[in-house]
Amino acid sequence: MSRFFAASSSESSSDESEGEEQQVQAKPAAPAARMFMFSDDDEDSAKRVVRSAKDKRFDEIQGVIKQIKNHKKIRDISKVLTGFEDLGKAFAKAKNIVEKEGTPRWYIKCLVELEEFVNECWEDKKKFNKINAKSLATLRQKLRKYCRDYEKDIAAYKENPDVSGAEVDGAGSDMDDEQDSDDSDGGTTAADFLKKPAPAAPVAEVKSQFLKDTAGSADSDSEDSQWDYDSDEESSSSDDEGTGGQSLAVHFLKKTGDDKKEKERRERKKKAKAVKKAKEQEEEEEEAGWEEVKGGIRTKEKKPKAMFDKDVEITHTLVIRKMNEIQAARGKRATDRTEQISLLKELRQIAATNNLGPGVDIKIAFALISSVYDSNPNIATNMKPEMWELCLEHISDTLDLLILNPNIQVGENIAEESENFENTNVPYRIRGCILTKVERMEEEYYKMLQNCDAHSYEYVERLKDEPKVLDIVVRLQNYLEERGTSSEVCRIYLRNIEHIYYKYDYKHLEKMRKNREKENGEGTETQINGTDESTEDKKDGEDETKDNKEEEEKKDQEDEKAEDSCALMDRMCNFIYSKDSTDRIRTRAILCHIYHHALHDRWYEARDLMLMSHLQDTIQHADVPTQICYNRSMVQLGLCAFRQGNIRDAHNALLDIQSGGRAKELLAQGLLMRSMADRNAEQEKIEKRRQMPFHMHINLELLECVYLVSAMLLEIPYMAAHEFDTRRRMISKSFHHQLRLSERQALLGPPESMREHVVAASKAMKNGDWKGCRDFLINEKMNAKVWNLFPEKERVKKLIVRKIQEESLRTYLFTYGSVYESLSLVTLADMFDLEEPVVHSIISKMIINEELMASWDQPSHCVVMHRCEPTRLQTLSLQLSEKVQQLVENNERLMEMKQGSFHRQTQAHQGQQQSFGRRQQGRQRYYDKKYE
C-alpha cells in the first residue's frame, strides 16, 4: 500500500521526524482541504442542468402518459379517465410551446393508442363492473370530443405510424442514458485518477499549485477546479515522502456523500442496459415471427384460419354446408356481425374461383344480404351508411345475376330439400325471394330518412340514393313481369307507385301551358289576318308558324312515346284493381292514384275515384299507415278543389283534418306535445316509425290558409244573410275562433301572420270592401308564405280575386239590400269590377234560392227590392219575443219539478173529471135531439 493513501488515515504509523513535519504542514493544509471540499460541492452543483420550459412541460406530459400506460395494462378504466383528464390539463399548460413547436408526434401516438384501447374495451364493456363501465362511457365521449381538434394529425399518423416501438418510453430512456453519460464523463473518481500516470514533481511545486487552485476555487467553475493531467505539464503528484500527500488524499478519496450519487449512477446504467437488452430481444422476436402492434400493447397476431384445408376438394355440398355453419351463428350474442359478412364474402369468392355455378353464387348472395340486414338488430334505429351502401351493392349484383340467368328459379315456396345447385340440365331451384329483400331495403331507406335531420347535409346525401333504389325497383319490376306471379307483380307495382305518386310531373304543366298558348295563339292569328298587311308578310308569317308547328308536333310525338307518370300510374293501378287478392294493396293503390290525380289538377277523376271506392265508410277499420295515406289523399283533394275554384268542396275535404287542430299528427308529419298520460314511451316509438320523410310533407301553413280562405268565402256571406238569426249554425268553428280572438284584442295593429291576414280580409269583406280584402290576402308576405307554393300561382291568384269579388257582392246585397229600393246593374258591376252578365247571374241565383227578396226590371236594368224582410226594429222585437217564450217554458218546468208528483196526480184527476163531464154533456145532447 502506498504512502499516498497512508497519509490520509489517522491510524497509520510513521516516523517521528516525518510526523513533526506533517504536523507543521497540516495547519495550512486543513483549510485547503476544506476549501477543496467546497469546490467539490460546487462541481456537483455545476452538474445540475438548467432545463428549459419546453423540457419541463414535455416531461410532465410524458410522466402522465406513462401512468396512463400502466393503468391500461391492468384495465383500470377509472384511473385511465383521471389520467386522461390530467393529460389534457398538462397539455393545456404547454399551449404556448405547442403553438411555436407544433404538436409532438409522441402525443398524437398516445391519443391513437388510447382510442384503440377504448374501442377494444367498448366491445367487451359487459365484462366491466358498473364503475369502470360508467368511466368507459365518459372516457369514450370525452376522447371523441378531444380528438376532433387533432383529426388531421391523427389521420397522418395512422397513414404512417411509427415502426420502432413507443416513442415515450424511448424518449425517457434516452434522457436517462444522456444523463448517465454526462455523469460518467464529467466526474472522476479516485480510482480513475489513480489509473492515470502521474508525472514526478517536487513537493514545493505541488504545494504551491494546490494552494493557488484552492484559493480560486470559490470563484472558478467546476471545470477550472479540476486538474487536467494531460495538458498541464506542471501538475504534481504525491510522493512517498511528500509533505502535501495528506491533503491530496483527502481530496481524491471518496466521501460519504458521494456514495449515494455513485449508487444512483450505477442504477441508471443498469436501467439503460436493461432497455438495450429489451430492444435486442424485441428484434430477435421480430425475426422469429413476432410483430409490433400499433396500440402499444404487443400481442401475437392472430393469423386468420383458412376456411377450407389445402388438400380438400371444394364442392357444392361443402360450400353450402359451410354457409349453413356461418348462418347458424345468426342472432347469438357473441356473434361478430361484421366478421360474418366478411366470411360470406370470402366464401362467395371461393365459390367463384372454383366455378361452382350461378346457383351457389345466388344462394350465398341471399345469405349475405340477410347478414347485412342483421348488422342492425334494433328495429327503431337505422342502418349505418357503410352497411347501406353494401346492401345496395349486393342487391343490385344479385338482381343482375337473376336477370342474366333465366334458368334460375327463385321463390319462398321452394323447399330446401328440392334445391338444385349442381345439375345444369335442369333449371336451378333456390329457396329465397328477391322481392322481400327489396321490400326490406325500402323499409331501411325510409328509416334512414326518418332518423336524419331534415335540414342537414346528411339528409341530402340520403336523398341522392333514391334514384338507385328506384332503379332497383324498376329492374325488379321488369323481371317479375316476365317470370313472377300476379301477386308478386302487384307488390312490386305498389312499391313503384309509392315512389311516384307524390312527385309533381312538370311535363304535365308544360303540356297545359302549350294548350293554353295554342288557344290564345288562334285568337291572335285571327286578329293579325283581320288587319291590313301585305300578302308577302302574311306568307312569311304562315311559313314560320308552319315550321314551328311541325317542330312542336315532333316534340309532342316523342313525349307521347315516353310513358309519363300519369300513364304509368294508370297502367299499374288498373292492374292492381283487377289482379290483387288483398284489400290492403288495392286500397293503397286507390289512395295513391287519387293523390296523383289531385296533385296534377285532375279534379273530376280524383273526386269520382274517391266516391266510387266508398273508402269514407270503411277507412276506420284499416291499419294506421293506410289511414295516414287516406288523410293525405283527402288533403290533396281539397287543395285541388281550391285550385279549380270549387270552394265548398275544398272546405268539406279539409274540414275533418283542420277542425281538431291535429293536422300535423293526422298527416304523420310530427308529434304533438302531449302529457305522458296520453302516450307512453312505446307508443311514441311506434308513432315515430310511422312519420313521413320530410320531402313527402304537405305544407301545413298552406293547408291552413286554404282552409281559412275557403271558410271565409262561405261564412261571411252566410253571416250577413242570417245576421239576426239566433239559431244560425256555424260552418267553420276554427274560423269563428280566429274571429273571436281578434275581437278580444284591445289594440289591433297591421296583420303579420297568415291568420291575421285572413281575419283582416274577412272584416273587409263583411263591409263589402273587396279591394281591401284582396290586398290583405294577396301581397308580398302571403305570396312568399302561401301562393308561390302553387305550380300555377298566377292563375290561382286570379281565381281567388274573382271569388272575392263575387262573394263581396253577395255580402253587400245581404247587408245593405234593405236600405235600397232599387239597384242598378251597371253600378254594381262598376263597384265590384265584374262583368254585367256575371252580376246578373249572381243576383238571379240569389232570387231563385229565395236569399234575396227582389225582382228584375229588365228595361231599366235594375233590381227592385220588395222590402219583405223585416226591419232592424222588427227583427229585434222578434228575437225578444222568442227569448221571453223560452223563459216562460223554463219557469213552468221548474214549477213542475218543485211541486212534485202530487200536483201531477191532481192535474190528471182534474183532467179525467173534465173529460167525463164532456162525455156526459155530449150524451145529453144526443138524447135531446133524438126525442125531439
Buried (B, 14 or more C-beta within 10 A) or exposed (E): EEBBBBBBEEEEEBEEEEEEBBEEBBEEBEEBBEBBBEBBEBBBEEEEEEEEEBEEBBBBBBBBBBBBBEBBEEBBBBBBBBBBBBBEEBBEBBEEBBEEEEBBBBBBBBBBBBBBBBEEBBEEEEEBEEEBBBBBBBBBEBBEEBBEEBEEBBEEBEEEEBEEBBBBBBBBBEEBBEBBEEBEEBBBEBEEBEEEEBEEBEBEEBBBBBBEBBEEBEEBEBEBBBBEBEEEEEBBBBBEEBBBBBBBBBBBBEEEEBEEBEEEBEEBBEBBEEBEEEBEEBEEBEEEEBEBEBBBEBEEEEEEEEBBEEEEEBBBEBBBEBBEEBBEBEEEEEBEBEEBBEBBBBBBEBBBEBEBBBBBBBBBBBBBBBBBBBBBEEEEEBBEEEBBEBBBEBBBBBBEBBBEBEEBBBBEEBEEEEBBBBEEEEBBBBBBBBBBBBBBBBBBBBBBBBBBEEEEEBBEEBBEBBEBBBEBBBBBBEBBEEBBEBEBBBBBBBBBBBBBBBEEBEEBBEBBEBEEEEEEBEEEEEEEEEEEEEEEEEEEBEEEEEEEEEEEEEEEEEEEEEEEBBEBBBEBBEBBEEBBEEEEBBBBBBBBBBBBBBBBBBBEBBBEBBEEBEBEEEBEEBEEBBBBBBBBBBBBBBBBBBBBBBBEBBBBBBBBBBEEEEBBBBBBBBBEEEEEEEBEEEEEEEBBBEBBBBBBBBBBEBBBBBBBBBBBBBBBBBBBBEEEEEEEEEBBEBBBEBBEEBEEEEEEEEBEEBBBBBBBBBBBBBBBBBBBBBBBBBEEEBEEBBBEBBBBEEBBBEBBBBBBBBBBBBBBBBBEBBEBEEBBBEEBBEBBEBEEEBBBEBBEEBBEEEBBBBEBEEEEBBBBBEEEBEEEEEBEEEEEEEEEEEEEEEEEEEEEEEEEEEEEEEEEEEEEEEEEEEEEEEEEEEEEEEEE
